[in-house]
Amino acid sequence: MKQIAIIAVAMLLVGAVVGAAGAWQWRQGEVDDAFNDGMAYQSSLEDEAVSSVASLHVEMSDTSIDHSSTVASDGSVSTTTANSVTLYINNTDETRDAEDLKITLYNPVTDTEGLHDNLETSDTDIYLTTSAGVTSRLFRNGDYTDGIEIPDLEPESTIEVTVYFELEDAVAGTFQDGQTYDCSLYVYQSSAGYSDVVDYTIST
């Protein structure tokens, strides 16, 4: 009688294990199918976006913004100072226009902010001026703006803008003396959902 009970319990355990394995395989199959469907959908979006991305060459006239003499040893700034560089945006594509362009310090594609945390203060002001004399803020009052829209670029055409990196009159402890921060600026093709990245440094 005991042997029959033991055999029955063993069979129940085996059945439970087999059933659990089957359920896991069925569930894993659902997960795999969902993953594959998601990847296929993402790939289709990427292919569609890439097909409308124009090839841009974007560079700064200087990628080292030196504010080391602006910031005192106690982290204060006695005189508002702006250092500027020229930003060149060249459409090197032979067939596609670069459309719906925007210059920004925030990358909407990767949800990335372009300044180091230690520079995100109300005394940091970053803005640009176009050849038409229009001035737009990229970072002001401690926050990122939506950037500035610029005209579409036809193949083999270039636009130049002047970018100003300004540290305003600030009290001690606002900045950190003797630091160099990695930063980025972005040229966003919103119709294609793509950003070109320009890396640079700011020294304090």
N, C-alpha and C positions, 0 to 999 in steps of 0.2 A: 504493500500500500504506500509505504514511504517512497519506494522507488518510482511509483507512478506519479506521486506528487512532485518529486524532484524533476522527473522528465517533463511534466506539465509546466512547471515554473521555467525550466530551461527553454522550452519551446516558446513560451510567452516572451522571454527575454530576447531570443533570436528574432521573433516576429517584430518586437519593438525596434530592435536595431535595424532590421531590414526596412521597416516602415519609415524610420527616421532618415535612413540613407536615401530612400526613394524620394521622400519629401524634400530633403536638402538638394538632391540633384534636380528636382523639378523647379524648386525655388531659384537655384543657381542658374538654371537655364533661362528663367524669366529675367534675372539680373543681367546675364550676358546678352540676351536679346535687346534689352532696354539700352544697355551700354553701346552695343553696336549700332542701334538705331540713332542714338544721340550723336555718336561720332560721325556717322554718315551725314546727318543733318548739319553738324558743325562744319564738316568738310565742304558741303555744298555752299554754305554761307561764305566760307573763306575763299573758295574758288570764284564765287560771284564778286566778292569784294576785290580780290586781286585783279580781276579782269578790268576793273575800272580805276585802278590805282595808277597814277602817272609817276614816272621815275623822276625824283627830285634830287638835286644836289644842294644840300643846305650846309652853310658854314659861317662861322664868325671870323671877323678880321683878327680877333684876339680871344683866346679861350681862357685866359688868366685875368680875372678881374681883381686888381690889387687895391684893397682898402686897408692895408697894413698901417699906413701912415694916417689913416682917417680915425682909426680906433685907438684910444689911449690904453695904457697898461691896466687901468681900472675898468675897462669895458665901456667907457663913455665916448661920446662924439661931441666935440666942441663946436664944430662948424659943419653944417649940412654939405655933403660932398657927393657929386654924381660922376661916376666913370662911365664912359660910353664905348660901344663897339658897333661896327657895321655888320648887319646880318644879311647875307646873300642867299636868295632862293632862286635856283635855276631849274627850269623844267628841261631835263635832258631827254625826255621821251620824244620819239620821232613821230608818233601818231596821236597820242592822247593829250588832251588838255588837262591841266591840273585844276580841278573845280572845287568850289565850296571850301576855299582855304581859310584857315584861321591860325594865327600865331598865339600861343598860350603857354603859361607856365604849369598848367595842369593837363595831364594826359588822360583824356576820357576813354581811351581804348583800354588802358591797363589800370585806370584809377590810381595814377601815381602823381604825387605832388613834386614839383621841380626844385624846391628849395629845401635845404637842411632845416631841421626843427629849430636850431639856434638862430636862424635868420628870419624865421617867421614871426616878426615883431611888428608893432605899429610904427616903428621908426625905420622900417625898410620899405622903400618905394621903388618899384621897377616898372618902367614904362617905355614906350617906343614912339618914335616920330617918323611919319612917312615923308616921301619927297614932296607930297602935296601940303605938308605942314600940319597934318592931323596928328594929335597926340592922344594915345590911349594907354590906360593903366593895365598892367598884367598882374601886379600885386600891390595892394594898398590897404592901409589900416589893419594890417595883420591878417589879410584874407586874400585868396585868389579871386581874380575876376573871370569873366567868361572869355577873356582874350579879345583879339581884334580880328575882324574879317578883312581879308585882302582880296584884290581882284583875281579872277581866274588867269592862269598862265597858259598861253599857247605853247606848243613845242618850241624849244630853243629860245625861250624868252626868260628874262631875269627881272627880279624886283629886289631893291635894296631898301632897308629900313635901318634906322639908328636906334639901338637899345641902350637905355640908361639904367645903371645900377646905383641907386642913391641910398646913402645912409644919412638919416636926418639927425639933427641936434638931439642928443640923448644923454640920459643920466648914467652914472656909474652902474655897472652890472648889466646893462642892456645887451651888450655884445661880449664876446670872449676874445681877448687879445691873443695874437700869435697862432690863430687857427686857420686851416685851409679846408674848405667844404666843397664836396662834389655836388654839382647842381646840373639841371637839365632844362632845356627849352624845347618846345614842340611845335612843329608845323603840321597841323591836322587837316587831312582831306576828309571832311565830314561825310561827303556822299559815298566814299569808299570805306569809311570806318578805319582809317589808317593814319598813323602818326610817324613822321620822321623825327628823330631825336638828335638834338645838338647838346653834347656834354661840354661842360666848362667848370671852372673852379672860381670860388670867391675867397680871397684871403682877408683876414681881419687883423 
